[in-house]
Amino acid sequence: MWSSRSATRLRCAARASPCVRAYYISPALSALLRGIPADELADRYPGHQAGLIGAAGLPSPDSLVIVVGRPAAAMSPGGPAAPGR
């Protein structure tokens, strides 16, 4: 069951517009997103999946990790970044 686990979300500044609102995701979290209704989990991560995070980038194979591209201005101190986005 996914509800007893937490996902790690990392935001990164995207300088190219196709990277904004795109995300890279761990295989375990990708499987969860495909297997659970969108309004329960996937809606938390707007945008589209750009690829998977490889094993070398994860602490363990069952890690729930997502790296989300954001506009560079949203990542600046005092920028318009919305909490949790």
Secondary structure in CASP SS format (residue, H / E / C, confidence):
PFRMAT SS
TARGET T0000
AUTHOR 0000-0000-0000
METHOD secondary structure of the structure
MODEL  1
M C 1.00
W H 1.00
S H 1.00
S H 1.00
R C 1.00
S C 1.00
A C 1.00
T E 1.00
R E 1.00
L E 1.00
R E 1.00
C E 1.00
A E 1.00
A E 1.00
R C 1.00
A C 1.00
S H 1.00
P H 1.00
C H 1.00
V C 1.00
R C 1.00
A E 1.00
Y E 1.00
Y E 1.00
I E 1.00
S C 1.00
P H 1.00
A H 1.00
L H 1.00
S H 1.00
A H 1.00
L H 1.00
L H 1.00
R H 1.00
G H 1.00
I C 1.00
P C 1.00
A H 1.00
D H 1.00
E H 1.00
L C 1.00
A H 1.00
D H 1.00
R H 1.00
Y C 1.00
P C 1.00
G C 1.00
H E 1.00
Q E 1.00
A E 1.00
G E 1.00
L E 1.00
I C 1.00
G C 1.00
A H 1.00
A H 1.00
G H 1.00
L C 1.00
P C 1.00
S C 1.00
P C 1.00
D C 1.00
S C 1.00
L C 1.00
V E 1.00
I E 1.00
V E 1.00
V E 1.00
G E 1.00
R E 1.00
P E 1.00
A H 1.00
A H 1.00
A H 1.00
M H 1.00
S C 1.00
P C 1.00
G C 1.00
G C 1.00
P C 1.00
A C 1.00
A C 1.00
P C 1.00
G C 1.00
R C 1.00
END
